[in-house]
Amino acid sequence: MATQVNAARLHKDIHAAQDRELRLQAIQDPKTFMSLAQRQGYSLSPNNFIEELSKLSETAIAAIWNPGIGDRRHLVRR
């Protein structure tokens, strides 16, 4: 039972780390991220970019960076 709890916590921590990394990449290169997002129908403005970025899900941000890959959760080994 403890192993399942630890595995679930590790899985959650990995997704949180991936989310932070993707958001950090977006913050470091906002022009590229906004350009990619606009191609996919999102409208992000430079004025309130951080606020708008915080409203996007991890899956949406991953799909903006890698539009050929839908839900990236299948890339995590099980």
C-alpha positions in Angstrom: 0.0 0.0 0.0 2.8 2.4 0.9 4.5 1.7 -2.4 1.3 2.7 -4.3 1.1 6.0 -2.3 4.8 6.7 -3.0 4.4 5.9 -6.7 1.4 8.1 -7.0 3.2 10.9 -5.2 6.2 10.5 -7.6 4.0 10.5 -10.6 2.3 13.7 -9.4 5.7 15.3 -8.7 7.0 14.4 -12.1 4.0 16.1 -13.8 4.4 19.2 -11.6 8.1 19.4 -12.5 7.2 19.1 -16.2 4.6 21.7 -15.9 7.0 24.1 -14.2 9.6 23.5 -16.9 7.2 24.2 -19.7 5.9 27.4 -18.1 9.5 28.5 -17.5 10.4 27.9 -21.2 7.3 30.0 -22.1 8.4 32.8 -19.8 12.0 32.8 -21.1 10.9 33.0 -24.7 7.4 34.7 -24.7 7.6 35.9 -28.3 8.0 32.4 -29.7 5.5 30.9 -27.3 2.9 33.6 -28.2 3.5 33.0 -31.9 3.1 29.2 -31.5 -0.1 29.8 -29.4 -1.6 32.1 -32.0 -1.1 29.5 -34.7 -3.3 27.2 -32.6 -6.0 29.7 -31.9 -5.0 31.1 -28.5 -4.8 34.9 -28.2 -2.1 35.9 -25.7 -1.0 39.4 -25.3 2.4 40.7 -24.1 0.7 43.0 -21.5 -0.7 40.3 -19.3 1.2 37.2 -20.6 2.0 35.8 -17.2 -1.6 36.0 -16.1 -2.8 34.3 -19.3 -0.1 31.7 -19.1 -1.2 30.7 -15.5 -4.7 30.0 -16.9 -3.5 27.4 -19.4 -3.3 23.8 -18.4 -0.1 21.7 -18.5 -1.6 19.8 -21.4 -2.4 23.0 -23.4 1.1 24.4 -22.8 2.7 21.1 -23.9 0.5 21.0 -27.0 1.6 24.5 -27.9 5.3 23.6 -27.7 4.8 20.3 -29.5 1.7 20.7 -31.7 2.1 17.3 -33.3 1.6 15.5 -29.9 -1.8 15.7 -28.3 -2.0 14.7 -24.7 1.6 14.3 -23.6 0.7 12.2 -20.6 1.1 9.0 -22.7 4.9 9.8 -23.0 5.4 9.2 -19.3 6.6 5.6 -18.6 4.2 3.6 -16.6 
